[in-house]
Amino acid sequence: MNTVEELVNFRNLYGLTHDDIANRLDINKSQVKKIEEGSIGIPEWYSLAMAGLKSRFNEDRKKHVKSAKGDFTFIDLFAGIGGIRTAFEKVGGTCLFSSEYDPYPAKMYEDNFGEKPAGDITKIDEKDIPAHDVLVGGFPCQPFSIAGVSKKGSLGRKHGFEDETQGTLFFDVARIIKHHKPKMFLLENVKNLKSHDKGNTFKVILKTLRNLGYDVQEKIIDGGLLVPQHRERIYIVGTLDHSQPFEFPLIKAKNKTLDDILEPEGTVDPKYTLSDKLWAGLQRHADKHKAKGNGFGFGLKKRNEVARTLSARYYKDGSEILIYQGPKKNPRRLTPDECARLMGFPKKFKITVSDTRAYKCFGNSVVVPVVERLAKQMSKCKILNNNSRLVQ
Ligand SMILES: C[S@@+](CC[C@H](N)C(=O)[O-])C[C@H]1O[C@@H](n2cnc3c(N)ncnc32)[C@H](O)[C@@H]1O
């Protein structure tokens, strides 16, 4: 490994921090940083040591891929804390590769699945990702620039998904699908993906996926069918089998209420109860909006009700889900354990980051039982059951 780019890409591909490299080579972290910043040249011994490390990591990944058991293999993009992975493993899938660039969800992911996700997907060559049967991911939604397309077109470049999607994270999903042609994929996103940029974003996404050879079906599903939280998300499923388009399962409502996921009354640490100042501020803010005829307000809920959507900003004031504690007490926030249950995570799922980070991680995640229903339905599809598992 002779260039800084090669060194950084290798570190990103295996989700290694500067500390990880420094510990493995028994050197100072600042030395690793200086080499990667280019402020000192790459010493020959370093180049050799990193090449050795790279071949060891590559061998380990190959072994992991070869030893994959289970009914089908999958890769987990924009993995977060692994809500989608939890569901796909439950129905017999084996994960071969994951990517998550935020160190906090990545830590929870490693602590729960024993595997460090790779880092920034935009810096990962699709050829370095193992072949897989299913690709899953909840990619952040960004607009596609029409202006950019015509400008490139006018420069004589061909139109195609590369031109239309370049510079967006969906482009990275598409280039990986294009290269590996997984038998199926599941993409998850906020409901607004459909109306984003006046519908243009969704149109480009569907067109791109269909042009890559897939039958594509989509449906908005409310997590509230299976957990006590109103959470509408769009699920996009693609299959290479045009003779059997994917049919979304019918999910029967379980009619859960917050009581099913809350700690017993009176047992929660008082630190989760809102201070007088914060509670008064929230009420004032809500009154002001009400007077103007706006819908803003906090989501004060009793135990027999259903929560609003848990968002990644819940850590700020927790206003979207506040638990009523009787007339003599201010309401309280959910605890991180309660958030895990509200998203349908299994009991054994470990929370290994601070409360603030955990709220953000769960707010970004998926309702696991909904994804599990989809994963189960996908696992029954003929194309995943023809005994020709894709492995390298
Ligand atoms: C909506 S969350 C997905 C959560 C996941 N489905 C789960 O169950 O926890 C999107 C994730 O994509 C990650 N992300 C965004 N850009 C990325 C990139 N370029 N490379 C890798 N991960 C990225 C974010 O840090 C975030 O955790």
The ligand as an ORCA input file, in Angstrom:
! r2SCAN-3c Opt
* xyz 0 1
  C     -32.023      5.669      8.748
  S     -30.557      5.079      9.399
  C     -30.722      3.332      9.144
  C     -30.911      2.573     10.403
  C     -30.943      1.074     10.298
  N     -31.842      0.611      9.280
  C     -31.284      0.446     11.646
  O     -32.074     -0.446     11.704
  O     -30.754      0.879     12.668
  C     -29.378      5.533      8.190
  C     -27.931      5.287      8.613
  O     -27.077      5.522      7.498
  C     -25.837      5.978      8.006
  N     -25.103      6.613      6.891
  C     -25.389      7.786      6.278
  N     -24.489      8.026      5.302
  C     -23.623      6.973      5.278
  C     -22.470      6.650      4.488
  N     -22.040      7.466      3.522
  N     -21.834      5.480      4.730
  C     -22.256      4.643      5.719
  N     -23.333      4.915      6.521
  C     -24.007      6.061      6.297
  C     -26.245      6.947      9.107
  O     -25.188      7.146     10.042
  C     -27.451      6.214      9.720
  O     -27.097      5.449     10.838
*
